[in-house]
Structures are given as structure tokens and as C-alpha cells.
Amino acid sequence: MHRMMVVSALLCMPLLTACASSQPITKIETVRTVVPAALTRCKERPPMPEPPVTDQKVGRLLVDLIDAHDDCYGKNQRIRELQDIDHEKAD
């Protein structure tokens, strides 16, 4: 019985040392994206029209809201592109 345990231990020893010397599987790297200050500020939301509210005032509000949305969306899209470029450089 004792001899069997010694033989088993000797056979398992190479397996244990092989695991200890393996290379790491993953590599963690922090990538910092520099975002220009101009991309961090969007246009302000336009104010509600003053009474009396007319169709022309509502139309102008809608155009201004769409313009503010497009401005902010475009800047967010540019930030995403900058992050993608930085991640490609890191790889």
C-alpha cells in the first residue's frame, strides 16, 4: 500500500510542475482615451416658446430640438470613434 502511494506521488509530480510554469492566458491593459473638451459639451435644450404659442413657434422649437440632438449625437459618435481607434492601437 505504501509503495503504491509513493509511485502515485512520483507519477503526479510532473503534472503539478507543468501547471506551475504555464504562461498567463490573459493580459489586462488599461487604455486611456483623450477626449477633447469640445466634444464633452452639447448644445443646450431650447426653451419652451412664450405664450401665445403659435405653429411657427412650435415648428422653430422642433427644429432647434433636432439641431441640439444632432449636435450631441454627433459628438457622442465621435467619442466612440476615438475610443475604437485607441483600442485598435492597443491591440
Backbone bond lengths (Angstrom), bond angles and torsions (degrees), N, CA, C in turn:
res aa  C-N    CA-C-N  psi(-1)  N-CA   C-N-CA  omega(-1)  CA-C   N-CA-C  phi
1 M - - - 1.449 - - 1.526 110.90 -
2 H 1.333 115.99 -45.54 1.465 121.00 -179.36 1.535 110.29 -63.92
3 R 1.340 115.82 -40.21 1.458 120.22 -179.87 1.530 110.34 -63.74
4 M 1.329 117.78 -38.69 1.456 122.81 179.85 1.537 111.35 -63.78
5 M 1.334 117.61 -38.83 1.461 121.62 178.16 1.525 111.09 -67.04
6 V 1.346 117.21 -38.77 1.464 120.98 179.05 1.522 109.91 -66.18
7 V 1.327 116.98 -43.88 1.463 120.84 179.17 1.533 109.92 -63.37
8 S 1.314 117.68 -42.94 1.459 121.36 178.15 1.520 111.42 -61.24
9 A 1.324 117.27 -42.54 1.463 121.54 178.98 1.518 110.63 -63.86
10 L 1.326 117.40 -41.24 1.469 120.86 179.69 1.532 111.29 -66.58
11 L 1.306 116.61 -36.89 1.457 119.88 178.74 1.524 112.59 -70.64
12 C 1.317 117.67 -31.90 1.472 121.70 -178.41 1.530 112.62 -82.58
13 M 1.326 117.97 -19.98 1.458 121.02 -175.97 1.535 113.67 -57.62
14 P 1.338 120.48 -45.92 1.475 119.48 178.82 1.531 112.60 -61.46
15 L 1.301 117.66 -32.95 1.460 120.77 178.75 1.522 111.18 -65.74
16 L 1.315 117.16 -40.41 1.465 121.03 -179.29 1.518 111.47 -68.77
17 T 1.313 118.26 -39.23 1.463 120.17 -179.83 1.518 110.83 -72.47
18 A 1.312 118.07 -30.54 1.460 120.52 178.55 1.520 110.45 -66.23
19 C 1.309 118.40 -37.15 1.461 121.58 179.56 1.529 110.99 -69.64
20 A 1.302 116.48 -34.89 1.454 120.22 -176.62 1.521 112.13 -70.52
21 S 1.323 118.73 -25.99 1.461 120.55 -175.56 1.523 113.11 -101.64
22 S 1.316 118.93 10.46 1.464 120.56 -178.23 1.530 110.53 -72.14
23 Q 1.307 114.85 152.76 1.462 122.17 -179.59 1.531 109.64 -78.50
24 P 1.338 117.68 152.44 1.468 119.16 177.31 1.529 110.81 -64.44
25 I 1.303 114.87 145.47 1.458 120.23 -176.86 1.526 111.26 -86.71
26 T 1.308 117.56 -35.72 1.462 120.55 -176.82 1.520 110.64 -116.91
27 K 1.324 114.38 157.00 1.458 121.45 176.71 1.523 106.68 -132.11
28 I 1.316 116.50 125.56 1.458 121.08 179.80 1.519 108.25 -104.11
29 E 1.323 115.72 126.34 1.456 120.95 -179.74 1.518 108.49 -132.94
30 T 1.311 116.71 132.24 1.448 121.50 178.77 1.526 108.92 -91.09
31 V 1.319 115.56 128.91 1.456 121.35 179.11 1.519 107.57 -116.67
32 R 1.318 116.27 125.94 1.463 120.52 -179.11 1.515 108.76 -104.51
33 T 1.315 115.74 123.94 1.456 121.84 178.11 1.520 108.29 -95.73
34 V 1.323 115.79 126.33 1.465 120.48 177.25 1.523 107.20 -90.70
35 V 1.320 115.39 116.23 1.460 121.40 -178.48 1.521 108.12 -103.80
36 P 1.338 117.63 121.88 1.458 119.63 177.62 1.526 111.36 -60.18
37 A 1.324 115.94 144.35 1.470 120.61 -177.42 1.523 112.15 -59.18
38 A 1.319 117.20 -31.57 1.468 120.38 -178.94 1.527 111.77 -63.45
39 L 1.327 117.32 -24.02 1.465 120.03 -179.68 1.522 112.78 -86.81
40 T 1.312 117.77 -6.75 1.465 120.01 -177.14 1.526 112.80 -96.69
41 R 1.311 117.75 -2.94 1.464 120.42 179.57 1.527 110.20 -121.77
42 C 1.312 115.55 122.91 1.462 121.25 178.35 1.525 109.67 -98.43
43 K 1.322 114.60 165.14 1.466 119.30 175.75 1.524 109.41 -62.76
44 E 1.299 115.72 147.82 1.467 120.99 177.89 1.523 110.01 -69.63
45 R 1.321 114.60 152.35 1.460 120.09 175.03 1.522 107.94 -67.99
46 P 1.321 117.74 132.15 1.469 118.92 -179.97 1.527 110.95 -66.99
47 P 1.327 116.37 147.43 1.466 119.51 179.85 1.527 111.58 -73.00
48 M 1.325 114.56 156.60 1.463 119.75 175.99 1.525 108.48 -66.10
49 P 1.329 116.77 146.85 1.467 119.02 -179.34 1.532 111.53 -67.77
50 E 1.313 114.30 148.11 1.468 120.88 177.52 1.529 110.04 -75.83
51 P 1.327 116.49 147.19 1.474 118.68 176.22 1.522 109.82 -65.61
52 P 1.237 119.19 150.93 1.463 129.01 -4.43 1.535 110.36 -74.03
53 V 1.324 116.02 135.84 1.459 121.87 -178.95 1.526 107.98 -82.94
54 T 1.316 114.04 123.53 1.470 119.72 179.62 1.526 108.82 -114.31
55 D 1.328 115.14 168.34 1.458 119.88 177.18 1.531 110.72 -61.16
56 Q 1.313 115.90 -37.29 1.459 119.91 -179.75 1.539 110.73 -64.47
57 K 1.333 117.59 -41.78 1.462 121.56 178.77 1.538 111.36 -65.86
58 V 1.333 116.61 -40.70 1.461 120.85 178.50 1.526 109.71 -66.54
59 G 1.320 117.07 -41.16 1.460 121.05 177.38 1.530 111.20 -61.04
60 R 1.334 116.16 -43.58 1.468 120.66 178.99 1.532 110.28 -63.70
61 L 1.349 116.35 -39.77 1.464 121.00 178.32 1.531 110.18 -61.85
62 L 1.326 116.65 -44.82 1.464 120.35 179.92 1.534 111.51 -61.90
63 V 1.315 116.43 -42.98 1.470 120.12 178.35 1.523 110.21 -62.89
64 D 1.333 117.43 -42.80 1.466 121.14 179.53 1.537 111.60 -66.84
65 L 1.335 117.14 -37.47 1.465 120.36 177.37 1.525 111.07 -64.99
66 I 1.322 116.38 -43.53 1.466 120.03 178.28 1.525 110.25 -64.07
67 D 1.323 116.90 -39.86 1.467 120.65 178.32 1.533 111.03 -62.78
68 A 1.328 117.24 -43.26 1.472 120.94 178.86 1.528 110.22 -65.04
69 H 1.319 116.87 -40.79 1.469 120.54 178.12 1.527 110.61 -62.79
70 D 1.323 116.74 -47.40 1.461 120.40 -178.98 1.527 111.44 -61.40
71 D 1.324 116.43 -38.52 1.462 120.84 178.42 1.527 110.33 -61.47
72 C 1.319 116.70 -49.81 1.459 120.97 -177.30 1.530 110.87 -69.32
73 Y 1.303 117.60 -41.42 1.456 121.07 179.34 1.525 110.85 -62.42
74 G 1.325 115.96 -43.51 1.463 120.44 179.07 1.522 111.92 -62.29
75 K 1.319 117.34 -40.51 1.465 120.73 179.19 1.522 110.51 -68.12
76 N 1.328 117.80 -40.65 1.468 120.41 176.94 1.525 110.95 -63.42
77 Q 1.317 117.11 -38.58 1.460 121.36 178.01 1.524 109.88 -63.72
78 R 1.312 117.48 -41.30 1.470 121.14 179.44 1.540 110.55 -65.14
79 I 1.329 117.31 -38.74 1.473 120.84 177.29 1.526 109.71 -62.73
80 R 1.342 117.70 -42.68 1.468 121.16 177.56 1.526 110.82 -60.78
81 E 1.334 117.21 -40.73 1.462 120.84 178.97 1.526 110.68 -64.07
82 L 1.329 117.12 -41.78 1.465 120.52 178.18 1.526 110.83 -62.02
83 Q 1.324 117.22 -40.59 1.461 120.87 178.70 1.523 110.95 -65.78
84 D 1.319 116.99 -40.48 1.464 120.11 178.91 1.531 110.43 -64.16
85 I 1.334 117.60 -40.45 1.460 121.41 178.57 1.518 110.30 -63.04
86 D 1.348 117.21 -43.89 1.459 120.99 179.26 1.521 111.75 -64.18
87 H 1.328 117.55 -37.83 1.467 120.29 179.65 1.528 110.55 -70.00
88 E 1.333 117.94 -34.54 1.451 120.52 177.70 1.525 111.04 -67.07
89 K 1.335 117.03 -37.43 1.462 121.33 177.73 1.515 110.99 -64.69
90 A 1.332 116.42 -37.37 1.470 121.16 -177.66 1.521 111.29 -70.30
91 D 1.340 116.57 -29.88 1.474 119.47 -178.41 1.473 109.39 -77.70
